[in-house]
Amino acid sequence: MNLRTQVDFRRLLVGQGASALGDWMGTFALMALVDHLSDSAAAVGGILAFRLIPAALGGTLAAKLVNRWDRRRTMITMDLLRAVMIAVVPFVQELWWVYLWAFALEAPSVVFLASRDSSIPDLVDESDLPLANAAMMGSSYGNIPVGAGLFALFAALPFNEGWLGSHPYALVFWIDALTFGVSAYFIARALGLGGRGPSIEQAPESAAVLGSEVSAAPSRLRDAWSVPLVRRVLPATAAAAIGLGALFSLGIKLVQEELNASDIEYGILIVLFGAGAGVGLALTHRSRHTDLLVLTRRGALVMGALVALMSQSPTVWLTFLGAAGFGAGATVALTSGMSALQARIPSEEERVLAFSAFHVVIRIGLGAAALGAGAIGDGLNGAGLPGTRSVLLASGLIVLASAATVRPIVDVDRVA
């Protein structure tokens, strides 16, 4: 790996780790604020739906903008925009205001992620893509338990009383805003804000092509489906997101109501999921010479099998083991699928479009599964049926079935 690009990637990774940690803290704060304002579980679930809509509607626009704009400036602008937006959330104590900003925050996030992920192949060698993606994914999902713990810590600090007491969770939101500024700083350093960085800046001839032909490039998310590799990766990605969303939604009911565990034991479950994600990073690195879609298939199989088994678990300790294994499988499946898209799609326009679709699928899958699984589970439980276990079992079987759609990469995919 080139020394300059290696340093650039590490700086990008540090910035993303900081902003991901703040973003998880902010996510927990948004949900807690909605609960504080409404005292309604339905309202808390509704905020997840509001964070879905921009991903569904903004993916096409994200692909167009990333193709037209300089990626360095795009990422910095989106980070600074999100910093300002999250910082003003606590100033208005109205439910409609929180919903509005939960909706609006996702729009720059979709643009940022499409730009970031299409840039990683320019920062690392192809052989290092699985490790790079595993590290980037780990910096996001591995921060879930850390973000939850820090949210609880900062929300409980004694000086939150007084003026801050009339603006619940304001300190957490401002820390989240600060982490977006940290991300922008490291992106500026990594890509040479004072000069034209060679890592991600487009070459002159590439810029000329984009400037004159971008209007003719595929710009609709459904066009991504015309790429053979996308057709192989996205179904498994969607199923992985469904498994994650269902487990996040019903995990607390499984542990606390079905297995009679405490809040502390549920916290341990979340921590073990994050630890499992770390194991997944190591496994992805050790298997980097294995066909990427084979790894995606294996990760999806592990996820599906463990969700199905956890749904029938008789003890909390077996559920703990399942959570750790599930975290590892999810990391392997998602990072391998991401690496396949980056390594095997040579066209810049198709790569950007593929990653716009990738993140739209993940976000919609996560949110829809969390809302749908929770609603169906509550409905079945209310009817006296084992809704929590049944819905988790069904989601595990869906993920298992998705693994059958993944096939190894062949030469035709390398050209597509």
Disulfide bonds with the S-S distance in Angstrom:
none
